[in-house]
């Protein structure tokens, strides 16, 4: 496995819509493994392929608590088909390191995806898993968590990032 470079905002790559995986092959499986390695090393709880410069609809995630066994989930061509309720929670992003904000998301979702064996399935998710899936699927569509904020909060984050870029610590 290999650790990949994480693309950081304001890189335009993060705004592109990822392409569906047409064929599940060794290349895709290796990309998923490399993404998982990258996510764990970052460290983070989720990573979408566009965040490492891969324009494919791939997500890896692991919301297990520290001290628990790892529970890596790999999603190929995920799509959210139903949303239920609403809740707010703090989010951050590996592509916007050090930035966090309260984001409204659906409380519960039903999503469809393919697993590593090429089997398509549908599942219900709630809590942190639902939040991470929504966040990462947004990445596949070129949407960042800051896009869900008020323009005032979004502009504050953009200014902080710009300042950090100028200072060379971003």
C-alpha positions in Angstrom: 0.0 0.0 0.0 1.0 3.5 -0.6 0.2 6.9 1.0 -1.2 9.3 -1.5 -1.0 13.1 -1.5 -4.2 14.8 -0.2 -5.4 17.6 -2.5 -6.1 20.7 -0.5 -8.6 23.5 -0.9 -8.6 25.8 -3.0 -7.4 23.2 -5.6 -9.9 23.1 -8.5 -9.7 19.3 -8.6 -12.0 19.2 -5.5 -14.8 20.9 -7.6 -14.9 18.2 -10.3 -17.6 15.6 -10.3 -16.1 12.1 -10.1 -16.8 9.5 -12.8 -18.6 6.2 -11.9 -16.4 3.1 -11.8 -17.2 1.2 -15.0 -15.1 -1.9 -14.2 -14.1 -3.3 -10.8 -10.5 -4.4 -11.4 -7.1 -4.7 -9.6 -6.4 -1.0 -10.3 -9.6 0.1 -8.5 -8.9 -2.3 -5.6 -5.4 -1.0 -5.2 -6.7 2.6 -5.3 -9.1 1.7 -2.5 -6.2 0.2 -0.4 -4.0 3.2 -1.0 -6.9 5.5 -0.1 -7.4 3.6 3.2 -3.7 3.8 4.0 -3.8 7.6 3.3 -6.9 8.1 5.4 -5.4 6.2 8.4 -2.1 8.1 8.1 -3.8 11.5 7.9 -5.6 10.6 10.3 -9.2 10.8 9.2 -12.5 9.0 9.3 -13.3 9.2 5.6 -11.7 9.9 2.3 -13.1 10.3 -1.2 -11.1 9.6 -4.4 -11.1 13.2 -5.6 -9.3 14.2 -2.4 -6.3 12.2 -3.7 -6.7 13.3 -7.3 -8.6 10.3 -8.6 -11.7 11.1 -10.5 -13.7 7.9 -9.6 -16.7 7.4 -7.3 -14.8 5.7 -4.5 -14.9 6.2 -0.7 -13.1 4.7 2.2 -14.2 5.3 5.8 -13.7 4.0 9.3 -15.6 5.5 12.2 -14.4 3.1 14.9 -13.3 4.6 18.1 -9.8 4.6 19.3 -8.9 1.3 20.9 -11.6 -0.5 18.9 -10.7 -2.9 16.1 -10.6 -1.1 12.7 -13.9 -1.3 10.7 -12.8 -0.2 7.2 -15.7 0.4 4.8 -15.0 0.7 1.1 -17.8 2.1 -1.1 -17.7 1.9 -4.9 -20.2 4.1 -6.8 -22.1 5.1 -3.7 -25.3 7.0 -4.0 -27.7 8.2 -1.3 -31.2 7.3 -2.2 -33.2 8.6 0.8 -32.7 11.2 3.5 -34.5 11.3 6.9 -34.5 14.0 9.6 -31.9 16.6 10.3 -29.1 17.1 12.8 -26.1 19.4 13.2 -22.6 18.2 14.0 -19.1 19.4 13.7 -17.2 18.5 10.6 -13.7 18.9 9.4 -12.0 17.7 6.2 -8.6 16.4 5.2 -8.7 18.7 2.2 -9.2 21.7 4.6 -6.8 20.8 7.4 -7.5 22.5 10.7 -10.9 23.9 9.7 -14.1 22.8 11.5 -17.7 24.0 11.5 -21.2 22.9 12.5 -22.9 21.4 9.4 -26.6 20.3 9.0 -27.0 16.9 7.5 -29.7 14.2 7.4 -30.0 12.2 10.6 -30.5 8.9 8.7 -29.9 7.9 5.1 -30.4 4.9 2.8 -27.6 4.4 0.4 -26.6 2.1 -2.4 -23.1 1.0 -3.2 -21.0 -1.8 -4.6 -18.5 -3.7 -2.4 -15.1 -5.0 -3.3 -16.6 -8.2 -4.7 -18.7 -6.3 -7.1 -21.9 -6.9 -5.1 -24.4 -4.0 -5.1 -26.3 -3.5 -1.9 -28.5 -1.0 -0.1 -28.1 -0.1 3.6 -29.5 2.3 6.1 -27.1 4.4 8.1 -27.4 6.9 11.0 -25.2 8.9 13.3 -21.6 9.4 12.4 -21.6 6.8 9.6 -24.5 8.7 7.9 -22.7 12.0 8.3 -19.4 10.6 6.9 -21.1 9.1 3.9 -23.0 12.3 3.1 -19.7 14.3 3.5 -17.8 12.0 1.2 -20.5 11.6 -1.4 -20.5 15.4 -1.5 -16.8 15.2 -2.4 -17.7 12.9 -5.3 -20.0 15.7 -6.6 -17.5 18.5 -6.1 -19.1 19.8 -3.0 -17.2 20.7 0.2 -18.5 21.0 3.7 -17.9 24.8 3.6 -20.5 25.0 0.8 -23.1 24.1 3.4 -22.2 27.0 5.6 -23.5 30.6 5.6 -21.5 32.9 3.3 -20.1 34.7 6.4 -18.7 31.5 7.9 -17.5 30.2 4.6 -15.7 33.5 3.9 -14.1 33.4 7.3 -12.7 29.9 6.7 -11.5 31.0 3.2 -9.7 34.0 4.7 -8.0 31.9 7.3 -6.8 29.4 4.7 -5.5 32.2 2.4 -3.6 33.6 5.4 -2.1 30.2 6.2 -1.1 29.7 2.5 0.7 33.1 2.5 2.4 32.2 5.8 3.4 28.8 4.4 1.8 26.7 7.1 -1.0 25.1 5.0 
